[in-house]
Amino acid sequence: MKVYLDNAATTRLDETVLKAMMPLLTDDFGNPSSIHAYGRKTRSSIEGARKTVAKLLNVTPAEIFFTSGGTEADNTAIVQCIETHGIKHVISSPIEHHAVEHTIKVLEKAGKVKASWVKVDQKGNVDLAHLEELLKNNSRSLVSLMHANNEIGTLLPLKKVGEICQKYNAIFHSDTVQTMGHYPMDLKDINVHFVTCAAHKFHGPKGVGFLYINHQTKITPFIHGGAQERNMRGGTENVAGIVGLAKALEICYNEMEEHQKHIMGLKDYMRTRLIKEIPGIEFNGETDHDKSLYTVLNCRFPAHPNAEMVLFNLDIMGVAASGGSACSSGSDQGSHVLKGLGIDMTRPSVRFSFCKYNTKEEIDFVVGKVTELFAVKEKV
């Protein structure tokens, strides 16, 4: 058996999504910027997808801009907000995704902004009092905080942060790549100016996402060279990808309650079994459902003589997962998230992430392999 538990990295494409995309890859191949019938048909497909996404998020179609994925969407929001609005101060956290963290550090190094890093506790919860202090003592700020941490799963109280930002006239950007399609979002009910999406995190295709831009917050284009996306993003649209994104998000909303119940059950079951089978195991980040992304379980295993080989050994055993150690990233730096939380880096941490296709039988298989791995190493 082989088991895939790395769904926070990417998910399997839903077959219904593939069927929706296929006509755009075969017969309906026209350039959506062309004025003839072929182009008009694909243009109609894009705008239909935009309306679908907007309706699900309770926004207007004019506030949805399709991108190549979450990284481009994050970069666009941060860079262009700073440029358009003359922002000189950015607040983020030390455990953000690199699409946000690296972008802010590049801008700071170039002298365009001053960056402040809000405190987080050992579970990854943002210190809201410190956030408010930073907003109070600085000029108008851009706040960029992710809705759920991609490594440990700790959730941000999105609405509360939006209220704090509103109080201090700050612009609020949230990387919602890990939560889009997994939680219902009514963006009219949240004071957020930018949110981002990558379709491949919820059984859509890779290479496509979107940026929501609140209609009251205008920004200039990040990519130039064409009038696509209402002059906001030059380049021929990924029509099949856009249609696939909309279909995948629609499926998520239609089946959300069922999938949440199923995946939460798998996470709880795996956590309970691991506690029973592996003495000394701990968990990084929050694990309660109201504070934690239900698709992610980040495990900190007991000290191991070959800690850097745990993920490779799991792979050999047929288990696909990822971790907060150097071997998962191909670098020798280790996880900046776990380091930022002060986690013991001498102990191996593994992120298991679930989806609607995973089963209880797969969890049993994975727990068995993990137990076998650590039992063998303990005898060395």
C-alpha positions as CSV (number, residue, x, y, z in Angstrom):
1,M,0.0,0.0,0.0
2,K,1.0,3.6,-0.6
3,V,-0.6,6.4,1.3
4,Y,-0.6,10.1,0.4
5,L,-0.8,12.4,3.5
6,D,0.7,15.6,2.0
7,N,-2.5,17.3,1.0
8,A,-1.3,20.7,2.4
9,A,1.3,20.6,-0.3
10,T,-1.1,19.7,-3.1
11,T,-4.2,17.6,-3.7
12,R,-5.3,15.1,-6.2
13,L,-7.4,16.6,-9.0
14,D,-11.1,15.8,-8.6
15,E,-12.4,13.9,-11.6
16,T,-15.4,16.2,-12.0
17,V,-13.0,19.1,-12.2
18,L,-11.0,17.4,-14.9
19,K,-14.2,16.8,-16.9
20,A,-15.1,20.5,-16.6
21,M,-11.6,21.4,-17.9
22,M,-11.3,19.0,-20.8
23,P,-13.4,21.0,-23.4
24,L,-11.2,24.0,-22.8
25,L,-8.1,21.9,-23.5
26,T,-9.6,20.4,-26.7
27,D,-12.4,22.0,-28.7
28,D,-12.8,25.3,-27.0
29,F,-9.2,26.5,-27.5
30,G,-9.8,30.1,-28.6
31,N,-7.9,33.0,-27.1
32,P,-10.3,34.8,-24.8
33,S,-8.9,38.2,-26.0
34,S,-10.0,37.4,-29.6
35,I,-13.2,38.9,-30.9
36,H,-14.3,36.0,-33.0
37,A,-16.6,33.2,-31.9
38,Y,-13.8,31.0,-30.6
39,G,-12.5,33.8,-28.4
40,R,-16.0,34.8,-27.2
41,K,-16.7,31.3,-26.1
42,T,-13.6,31.1,-23.9
43,R,-14.2,34.6,-22.6
44,S,-17.6,33.5,-21.5
45,S,-16.1,30.5,-19.7
46,I,-13.8,32.8,-17.7
47,E,-16.5,35.2,-16.7
48,G,-18.8,32.4,-15.7
49,A,-16.0,31.0,-13.5
50,R,-15.5,34.5,-12.0
51,K,-19.2,34.8,-11.2
52,T,-19.2,31.4,-9.5
53,V,-16.2,32.3,-7.3
54,A,-17.7,35.7,-6.4
55,K,-21.0,34.2,-5.5
56,L,-19.4,31.6,-3.2
57,L,-17.4,34.3,-1.3
58,N,-20.3,36.8,-1.3
59,V,-18.4,39.5,-3.3
60,T,-18.8,41.0,-6.7
61,P,-17.2,39.5,-9.8
62,A,-15.2,42.7,-10.3
63,E,-13.3,41.9,-7.0
64,I,-11.9,38.6,-8.3
65,F,-8.7,38.5,-10.3
66,F,-7.3,35.3,-11.6
67,T,-3.6,34.6,-11.1
68,S,-1.0,31.8,-11.6
69,G,-1.5,30.8,-8.0
70,G,-1.1,31.8,-4.4
71,T,2.5,33.1,-4.6
72,E,1.7,35.6,-7.4
73,A,-1.5,36.7,-5.6
74,D,0.4,37.3,-2.3
75,N,3.2,39.2,-4.2
76,T,0.7,41.3,-6.1
77,A,-1.2,42.3,-3.0
78,I,1.8,43.2,-0.9
79,V,4.0,44.9,-3.5
80,Q,1.3,46.8,-5.2
81,C,-0.5,47.9,-2.0
82,I,2.8,49.4,-0.8
83,E,3.4,51.1,-4.1
84,T,-0.1,52.3,-4.8
85,H,-0.9,53.6,-1.3
86,G,2.6,54.7,-0.2
87,I,2.7,52.3,2.7
88,K,5.9,52.7,4.8
89,H,5.2,50.1,7.5
90,V,4.3,46.4,7.2
91,I,3.3,44.1,10.0
92,S,3.6,40.4,9.6
93,S,4.6,37.3,11.7
94,P,7.8,35.3,11.7
95,I,5.9,32.1,10.7
96,E,4.3,33.3,7.5
97,H,4.7,31.4,4.2
98,H,7.8,32.4,2.3
99,A,5.6,34.0,-0.4
100,V,4.8,36.6,2.2
101,E,7.9,36.6,4.4
102,H,10.4,36.8,1.6
103,T,8.5,39.4,-0.3
104,I,8.4,41.7,2.8
105,K,12.1,41.2,3.5
106,V,13.0,42.0,-0.1
107,L,11.0,45.2,0.1
108,E,12.6,46.1,3.5
109,K,16.1,45.5,2.2
110,A,15.3,47.8,-0.8
111,G,14.4,50.5,1.7
112,K,10.8,50.7,0.6
113,V,9.2,49.7,4.0
114,K,9.9,49.1,7.6
115,A,8.8,45.7,8.8
116,S,7.6,44.8,12.2
117,W,7.1,41.1,13.3
118,V,4.2,40.5,15.6
119,K,4.8,38.1,18.5
120,V,3.4,34.6,18.4
121,D,3.2,32.0,21.2
122,Q,4.6,28.5,21.0
123,K,1.4,27.2,19.4
124,G,1.6,29.8,16.6
125,N,-1.2,32.1,17.9
126,V,-0.7,35.7,17.0
127,D,-0.4,38.1,20.0
128,L,-3.3,40.4,19.3
129,A,-2.3,42.9,22.0
130,H,1.1,43.2,20.4
131,L,-0.5,43.7,17.0
132,E,-2.6,46.5,18.3
133,E,0.5,48.1,19.9
134,L,2.4,48.0,16.6
135,L,-0.6,49.5,14.8
136,K,-0.9,52.2,17.4
137,N,2.7,53.2,17.4
138,N,3.4,53.3,13.7
139,S,2.1,55.1,10.6
140,R,-0.7,53.6,8.5
141,S,0.3,50.0,8.0
142,L,-0.2,47.0,5.8
143,V,-1.0,43.9,7.9
144,S,-0.2,40.5,6.3
145,L,-1.2,37.5,8.4
146,M,-2.2,34.0,7.1
147,H,-5.5,32.5,8.0
148,A,-4.0,29.1,8.8
149,N,-0.3,28.3,9.1
150,N,0.6,25.8,6.4
151,E,3.0,23.8,8.6
152,I,1.3,23.6,12.0
153,G,-2.3,24.5,11.1
154,T,-2.9,27.1,13.8
155,L,-5.8,29.4,12.8
156,L,-5.9,33.2,12.9
157,P,-9.1,34.8,14.3
158,L,-9.6,36.4,10.9
159,K,-12.6,38.6,11.8
160,K,-11.1,39.8,15.0
161,V,-7.8,40.8,13.2
162,G,-9.9,42.6,10.6
163,E,-11.7,44.6,13.3
164,I,-8.3,45.6,14.9
165,C,-7.0,46.7,11.5
166,Q,-10.2,48.7,10.8
167,K,-9.8,50.5,14.2
168,Y,-6.3,51.8,13.1
169,N,-7.1,52.3,9.4
170,A,-4.7,49.6,8.4
171,I,-4.9,47.6,5.2
172,F,-5.3,43.9,5.8
173,H,-4.0,41.1,3.6
174,S,-4.5,37.4,4.5
175,D,-2.9,34.5,2.8
176,T,-6.0,32.1,2.8
177,V,-4.4,29.5,0.5
178,Q,-4.7,26.7,3.1
179,T,-8.3,27.6,4.2
180,M,-9.9,28.5,0.9
181,G,-12.4,25.7,0.0
182,H,-12.2,24.3,3.5
183,Y,-14.1,26.9,5.4
184,P,-17.1,29.0,4.3
185,M,-16.0,32.6,3.7
186,D,-18.3,35.6,3.6
187,L,-15.9,38.3,2.7
188,K,-18.5,41.1,3.2
189,D,-18.6,40.1,6.8
190,I,-14.8,40.4,7.3
191,N,-12.8,43.6,7.2
192,V,-10.2,42.2,4.8
193,H,-8.8,44.0,1.7
194,F,-6.9,41.1,0.0
195,V,-7.2,37.3,0.2
196,T,-5.4,34.7,-1.9
197,C,-6.2,31.3,-3.3
198,A,-4.4,28.4,-5.1
199,A,-6.7,25.9,-6.7
200,H,-4.5,22.9,-6.2
201,K,-5.0,23.0,-2.4
202,F,-8.7,21.9,-2.8
203,H,-8.6,19.4,-5.7
204,G,-8.3,21.9,-8.5
205,P,-5.5,22.2,-11.0
206,K,-2.0,23.5,-10.3
207,G,-0.9,26.9,-11.8
208,V,-4.0,28.9,-11.2
209,G,-5.4,30.9,-8.3
210,F,-7.0,34.2,-7.6
211,L,-6.6,37.4,-5.7
212,Y,-9.6,39.1,-4.1
213,I,-9.3,42.9,-4.0
214,N,-11.9,44.7,-2.0
215,H,-13.5,47.3,-4.3
216,Q,-12.6,50.1,-1.9
217,T,-8.9,49.3,-2.2
218,K,-7.5,50.0,-5.6
219,I,-4.0,48.9,-6.6
220,T,-1.9,49.2,-9.8
221,P,-0.9,46.1,-11.9
222,F,1.9,43.8,-10.9
223,I,2.3,42.2,-14.3
224,H,2.3,44.4,-17.4
225,G,2.0,43.6,-21.1
226,G,-1.7,43.2,-21.7
227,A,-5.2,44.3,-20.8
228,Q,-6.3,41.0,-19.4
229,E,-8.1,40.8,-16.0
230,R,-9.5,44.3,-16.5
231,N,-6.1,45.7,-17.1
232,M,-4.8,44.2,-13.8
233,R,-2.8,41.2,-15.1
234,G,-1.1,41.1,-18.5
235,G,-0.9,37.7,-20.2
236,T,-3.3,35.2,-21.8
237,E,-5.5,33.6,-19.2
238,N,-5.2,29.9,-18.2
239,V,-8.8,29.3,-19.3
240,A,-8.9,25.6,-18.4
241,G,-7.3,26.2,-15.1
242,I,-9.7,29.0,-14.2
243,V,-12.7,26.9,-15.1
244,G,-11.2,24.0,-13.0
245,L,-10.7,26.4,-10.0
246,A,-14.3,27.5,-10.1
247,K,-15.6,24.0,-10.4
248,A,-13.4,22.7,-7.5
249,L,-14.4,25.6,-5.2
250,E,-18.1,24.9,-6.1
251,I,-17.7,21.3,-5.1
252,C,-16.0,22.2,-1.9
253,Y,-18.9,24.5,-0.9
254,N,-21.5,21.9,-1.8
255,E,-19.8,19.1,0.1
256,M,-18.0,21.1,2.9
257,E,-19.9,19.9,5.9
258,E,-19.5,16.2,4.8
259,H,-15.8,16.6,4.1
260,Q,-15.1,18.5,7.4
261,K,-16.7,15.8,9.4
262,H,-14.8,13.0,7.5
263,I,-11.4,14.7,7.7
264,M,-11.8,15.8,11.3
265,G,-12.6,12.2,12.2
266,L,-9.4,11.0,10.5
267,K,-7.3,13.6,12.2
268,D,-8.7,12.8,15.7
269,Y,-8.3,9.1,15.0
270,M,-4.7,9.4,14.0
271,R,-3.8,11.7,16.9
272,T,-5.4,9.3,19.4
273,R,-3.6,6.3,17.9
274,L,-0.2,8.0,17.8
275,I,-0.5,9.0,21.5
276,K,-1.3,5.4,22.4
277,E,1.5,3.9,20.2
278,I,4.4,6.3,20.6
279,P,5.2,7.5,24.2
280,G,6.5,11.0,24.3
281,I,4.9,12.2,21.0
282,E,3.8,15.8,21.0
283,F,2.1,18.1,18.5
284,N,3.2,21.3,17.0
285,G,0.6,24.1,16.8
286,E,-3.0,24.0,18.1
287,T,-5.0,20.7,17.7
288,D,-8.5,21.8,18.9
289,H,-10.8,22.0,15.9
290,D,-11.8,25.6,16.7
291,K,-8.2,26.8,16.7
292,S,-6.6,24.4,14.2
293,L,-6.9,23.7,10.5
294,Y,-8.6,20.3,10.4
295,T,-6.6,19.1,7.4
296,V,-3.2,19.3,9.2
297,L,-1.6,17.3,12.0
298,N,2.1,18.3,12.8
299,C,3.7,15.6,15.0
300,R,6.9,16.0,17.0
301,F,8.3,12.6,17.6
302,P,10.8,11.5,20.3
303,A,14.5,12.0,19.8
304,H,15.8,9.8,17.0
305,P,19.4,8.8,16.1
306,N,18.6,9.5,12.4
307,A,16.1,12.3,12.7
308,E,17.0,13.7,9.3
309,M,16.1,10.4,7.6
310,V,12.6,10.0,9.1
311,L,10.8,11.4,6.1
312,F,12.9,9.4,3.6
313,N,12.3,6.3,5.6
314,L,8.5,6.9,5.6
315,D,8.6,7.4,1.9
316,I,10.4,4.1,1.4
317,M,7.7,2.5,3.6
318,G,5.0,4.0,1.3
319,V,4.0,7.0,3.3
320,A,4.1,10.5,1.6
321,A,4.3,13.3,4.2
322,S,6.4,16.4,4.8
323,G,8.2,18.0,7.7
324,G,9.7,20.9,9.3
325,S,13.2,19.6,8.9
326,A,15.9,20.3,6.3
327,C,15.3,17.1,4.4
328,S,11.8,18.3,3.4
329,S,13.0,21.4,1.8
330,G,16.3,20.5,0.2
331,S,18.1,23.1,2.3
332,D,20.1,23.0,5.5
333,Q,18.1,25.7,7.2
334,G,15.2,23.7,8.7
335,S,11.7,24.9,9.2
336,H,11.6,28.7,9.8
337,V,8.1,28.1,11.3
338,L,9.3,25.6,14.0
339,K,12.4,27.7,14.7
340,G,10.2,30.8,15.1
341,L,8.1,29.0,17.7
342,G,11.1,27.8,19.6
343,I,10.4,24.1,18.9
344,D,13.1,21.6,19.8
345,M,14.7,21.0,16.4
346,T,16.6,18.0,17.5
347,R,13.4,16.0,17.5
348,P,11.9,15.1,14.1
349,S,8.7,16.8,13.2
350,V,6.4,15.5,10.4
351,R,3.3,17.1,8.9
352,F,0.5,14.8,7.9
353,S,-2.2,16.5,6.0
354,F,-5.5,14.9,5.0
355,C,-8.2,15.2,2.3
356,K,-11.6,13.8,1.4
357,Y,-10.0,10.8,-0.4
358,N,-8.1,9.5,2.6
359,T,-9.6,6.6,4.6
360,K,-9.4,5.1,8.1
361,E,-7.6,2.1,6.7
362,E,-4.9,4.4,5.4
363,I,-4.5,6.0,8.8
364,D,-4.0,2.5,10.3
365,F,-1.3,1.7,7.7
366,V,0.5,5.0,8.4
367,V,0.4,4.6,12.2
368,G,1.7,1.1,11.8
369,K,4.6,2.2,9.7
370,V,5.5,5.1,12.0
371,T,5.4,2.9,15.0
372,E,7.6,0.3,13.2
373,L,10.1,3.0,12.3
374,F,10.5,4.3,15.8
375,A,10.4,0.9,17.4
376,V,13.3,-0.2,15.2
377,K,15.3,2.9,15.9
378,E,14.8,2.6,19.6
379,K,16.7,-0.8,19.5
380,V,19.8,0.6,17.8
